Amino acid sequence: MQKHYDNKNGSIYALAENYRLNSYEFDIIKRVIRCRKKGAFIEDLEKTKFLIDLYLKEYEDKIKNRVANSEHGC
């Protein structure tokens, strides 16, 4: 087993389950936690910013669709 998989500090997957994170939330937190470890700090944070913007857009679209559906009795 690779030493970075030893989970001596707890599993990020257990954290995700405990907090009932969706896939966006899990990916965002995972990227922030790991960004300093991989040696691609800026690139990883830029990817995280993109992911946050995508999550916001999809959330906003979902809300707009709910409002539109409720106005049409759906």
GIZI-V850288 format. One record per backbone hydrogen bond with DSSP energy under -0.5 kcal/mol. CO is the residue of the C=O (numbers start at 1). NH is the residue of the N-H. Records with the same first field share a line. If there is no record, write none. Layout:
CO=NH ; NH
This chain:
2=5
3=6
7=10
11=15
12=16
13=17
14=18
15=19
16=21
17=20
22=26
23=27
24=28
25=29
26=30
27=31
28=32
29=33
30=34
31=35
34=37 ; 38
35=40
40=44
41=45
42=46
43=47
44=48
45=49
46=50
47=51
48=52
49=53
50=54
51=55
52=56
53=57
54=58
55=59
56=60
57=61
58=62
59=63
60=64
61=65
62=66
63=67
64=68
65=69
66=70
67=71
68=72
69=74
70=73
